Amino acid sequence: MADLSDIRKPIEAEWKQYERMMESSLRADNKLQQEVLRYVGSRRGKQLRPLLVLLAAQICNPVTDKTLKSAVALELLHTASLIHDDVVDDSDMRRGVAAVHTKWTNKVAVLIGDYMLAKVIGLTAEVRNIRILEIVANLGKSLSSGEMVQLHVGQSMWIDEEQYYKVIEQKTAQLFQACAEAGAESAGCTQRQRAALREYGRLLGLCFQIKDDIFDYSDLEEIGKPTMSDLRDGKVTLPLIEALRRAPKDEAEEIKNLTPTLSQGEGEEQKRALEKVKAFVMRFKGDEYAVQKMIEYKKKATEALNVFRDSEEKRSLIGLLDYAINRVQ
């Protein structure tokens, strides 16, 4: 599997510029705001999205100031959406540590997310590119719509594959797509190159989200969240959707009848129900189906890059796909 430090090599100097700009953006005069922003900034994860912005730009032309500001704006938008989502979902943990609303309050989390969104608007205005402004604005709408769709379909819990893709297209896929497209736009890529990077980003996002959903049925401790957490939150993802489709009707109904225990049960009763669902997914190879879908999307994403000649940047973009589907957290 490609290592992130190797993937970053073609834009190493530009990455340091990005980090300085991001650090500057996570500052505030208010003491509480600064404390929360420092906490958020110390837990930014792998930052695959700004990495994608920079690589998508440099595969065409050198990274510009517009590229850096676009990368910071999109990462801030993503981070703000996660802070708000944790409040909506009542999720206590984020990346293995206390979520902002858990460490402080819901009010603080909502307000700090709003503050970061204001920063996004300011940075996007500084870019002075109407297409990048549209990309950022459309992404904000898509992330919100995706969460609303997830809340709506979550009322019945047992969604089908089409509904599942509707949710992850509007959230994760659109986010990665926006990053690739903004990077391409900031560096003046051709229309053909922008279209290729846009599709690459969308498919990378699908791979990334499906891998996250496979993690929910994993025994790995490194993933940073409790296994089966999606089911505890009343979310059904691709591995279980496919297992239900493959299973005999009576067995599928038996699993569906566990709904109250999965999302509302406690202690040993809930634990037994979750273990039963996990065994069900493994028996009907729902996890293997999800892996196969990732491989299909990786192949299509790699083919989308055929418009570019071989280069360090192209190899890094392919390495990013490899990383997305083979990572252990």
Secondary structure, 3 states (H helix, E strand, C coil): CCCHHHHCHHHHHHHHHHHHHHHHHCCCCCHHHHHHHHHHHCCCCCCHHHHHHHHHHHCCCCCCHHHHHHHHHHHHHHHHHHHHHHHHHCCCEECCEECHHHHCCHHHHHHHHHHHHHHHHHHHHHHCCHHHHHHHHHHHHHHHHHHHHHHHHCCCCCCCHHHHHHHHHHHHHHHHHHHHHHHHHHCCCCHHHHHHHHHHHHHHHHHHHHHHHHHCCCCCCCCCCCCCHHHHCCCCCHHHHHHHHHCCHHHHHHHHCCHHHHHHCCHHHHHHHHHHHHHHHHHCCHHHHHHHHHHHHHHHHHHHHHHCCCCHHHHHHHHHHHHHHHCCC
